[in-house]
């Protein structure tokens, strides 16, 4: 019976408290249409995070090889986790508290938790069926009013797979790429929770998912609608940004406006509060989009997929735009054709903010191996890139792209204790996470069946004779 399995899972997490409780009320008053003398001021956080870290213990890992996530390495290192934060990190001379849980990392490696800035877990969950397909609001080429978090299903088994198999502790969940402006993204902590608010990363900036190229023109051209060409893509984008600039100007001047959820999102981008995450493959299109961002005064946080990023790596560095890429996905459509295996390494050596991302429920479980493939391709080309430098592609750089580099992405005192202990070199195909901590709480332990989280959906269905 499902009730018995639920009890078993409750026992498995007996040492853990619930992650969120019930959603809190929005802090601001409900928005109303403004009068001429009282402009509307809408809540920027109507669906606030209720995330609370699981209980943590004073924890020490010693005798371990550490990649700090910012390009540093410590051999025979020691790290101390306390009250959900990194207390200290250093070599063998770090004093170990006597009342701590101590783990011997001899022959093992320790890194920051993996951050995937391009995931569709929860909005395209498993099983992949029509009833759970909620990632693309493909009814208009411009839908900045939709929010990915309103589609996220917390019971998606992909979350626990990403944690246990890939050491993923933070994810940015994006709408799909059918639309030029697909909606808001949401950043999640990879913890079990009953609600998406219980997973929401406290204080994380929202993102706006944008897309250029083949996807929007194919989806809407097939419907006999605009855009059906790349010039149509740009025209619709520019017209929408022009409207957003005018809307924000009214807000800034204190004028009355009727509430417009789409324009609220775009005004947030123009104000620098919402970060643009832009799906784009070709170098020439990325350059066009950069020009468009200059025209309307917004900043691009990252280009995603970007198989031709190597052609304009210097421009991406100059513009301080991060680039999230695959190691070797290419050729599945025309705009993905002109890729090279050295793309990631070339962008990194040019000095641009380089990231490895997944965009896939399976690939998210082995981003360490994807980074290893990109690293090997660069070395074959003659580039000198160390293992610890390559870990920035999964550490501080994705943290920067989502606006959280001050909290996660590297192992520094005071940062959130999101940490993975690997059973070998994480760039080896044979290596797996042995333990994963999120905010200092041990969320996965390969050696302890009680520390292998399972979603409620996976527990089975009521059998005959169960209460209906």
C-alpha positions, 0 to 999 in steps of 0.5 A: 500500500502507498501509505506503508511506503509513505511511512517508510520514506518518513522514517528514512528522513526521520532526521530531516525537517520539512523544507517549507511549510505552507506558503507565506502570504505575499508581503505587499498589498494586492495590486489594483489598477492605479488612479491618476494620482496614485500610481500602481506599485505591484508586488515583485514577489507575490509567490515568495520562497518558503525554503528552509534548509534541512537540519545540518550537523557540524561536519568535517571532510579531511584528507581530500582533494578540493576544487574550490570552484573558482580555479583553486585546488587544495591537496590533502585539504580540509573543509568544515561545514557549520550551521548551513555555511562553510566555516573554514577550508584549508590544508591538513593543518586546519583544526578539526572540532572534536564534536563534528561528524568527520569523513575521511576523503583519502583518494576522493575529491570535493567540489561545490555543488553542481549548478545547472542554469538550463534545466526543464525539470519539473516543467517537462518532468518524467514520465514524458507524457502530454499531461505533464508537458507544461514547458512551452506556452506556444500560443503566442511568440511573446509570453513574458507574462508566464512563470515557469514556477507555475508549471513546476511539479516538485515530484518530478523524479528527475530532481532526485536523479540529478542530486544522486547521480550528478551532484546537482544542488541548484537548478535554473528552471526555464520555459521552453524555446518555442517563443521569442520571449518564453517567460520567467525562469525560477532558481531552485534548491534541489531538495524534496518539498511539497511545493515549488515555493519550498524549493525556491532559492531565497532571494534569487533573481528571476530570469527571462527566457528568450530564444532566437533562430529556428524554433520561434520561426518554425513554430509560428511560421507553420501556423501562418503567423509572424514570425516566420523568418529571422527578420520577423524574429527581430521585428517582433522582439523590437516591437515588444521591447519598444512597448516595454520601454514606454511602459517602464517610462510611465512607471518611472514617472509615477503615471497611472498604468493598468497592470500588465503582467508581460510588461512587468516582466520586461520592465524588470529586465530593463531595470536590471532586476530580471536576468536575460537567459537567451537561447541562441546558436549562431554567432551572427544571431548572437551579435544581432541580439547584443545590438538589440540589447544595446538599442533598448538598454538591457543586459544579457546574462547568458547565451545558451547552447551557443554552438558557434560561440567560439567564433565571437568569444572575444565579443562575448568577453567584451560584453561580459556575457556568460555562455552556457554550452554542451560538450558535443551536441550538434547537427540536429538542425541547421543552426546547430551544424557548425559546431566544434568539440573545442567550443567550450575550451576556446571560449574559456581560453578567450577569457569569457564566462564559460558554463556547461549546461544540460537542457536534458533530464539525462544529461543533467545527471552527468554534467561532470562528464560533459565538462570532462569531454570539453576539457579533453577536447581543449587539451587535444588542441594544445590548450593547458587547462587544469582540472580545477580551472575546468570546474569553474564551468560548473561552479562560480560561472553558472553562479554568476550567470544566475546572479548568485555568485555571492552565495554559491558556486565556490567553497569560501567561508560564509557561503552556503554549504552546497558540497559534493564528495566524489568517490574519485576524480569527478572528471572520470567516467567511473566517478559518482557522488558519494555524499551531497550536502545542501546548506550543510544538510546531508541530502544524499549518501551512497552508502546509506539507503536512508539518505537516498531521496525518492519522490512521492510519485515513485512510491507506487499506486494504491492497490486493490482493496486500498482506500479509494 
